[in-house]
Amino acid sequence: MSRMTPFSSPLLLGFDTMEKTLERLAKSGDGYPPYNIERLPGTEGSAERLRITLAMAGFAESDLEITTEENQLVVRGRQNDDTEREYLHRGIAARQFQRCFVLADGMRVIGAELKNGLLSVDLDRPEAERLVRKINISVKD
């Protein structure tokens, strides 16, 4: 018995990669680091923007890496374990993480800023030109 998915319709052509991406996102259940996503109003002549803000307490700029890979924004963090300190209690772990956000076609990263333990990544999507293209029909008899 085959599995029916929303993307198995014959009218949705080329969406198989989106289905795989959604399945991968459903499996990633780690909630660290916590984040917010907010919509920022556009200024005159520019489209609205999005801002992703991640809680990065204890991370320095050198501990963080932001990349875009195949329509994904990937934020990675790696803290080095301080072996010189002797802890009586350690409730704040030096840990690593990877947080992925799937970006729609045309989304681009404007910039990132680390301030007061919060990493803000700004994104925008320029208004795409609406193209109408006529397809010629060739007749073969």
Salt bridges, closest charged atoms under 4 A:
GLU19 OE2 - ARG3 NH2 3.75
GLU23 OE2 - ARG3 NH2 2.72
GLU48 OE2 - ARG39 NH1 2.87
GLU65 OE1 - ARG76 NH1 3.58
GLU69 OE2 - ARG76 NH2 3.15
ASP81 OD1 - ARG90 NH1 2.92
ASP82 OD2 - ARG85 NE 3.13
ASP122 OD2 - ARG49 NH1 3.60
ASP122 OD1 - ARG51 NE 2.62
ASP124 OD1 - ARG108 NE 2.76
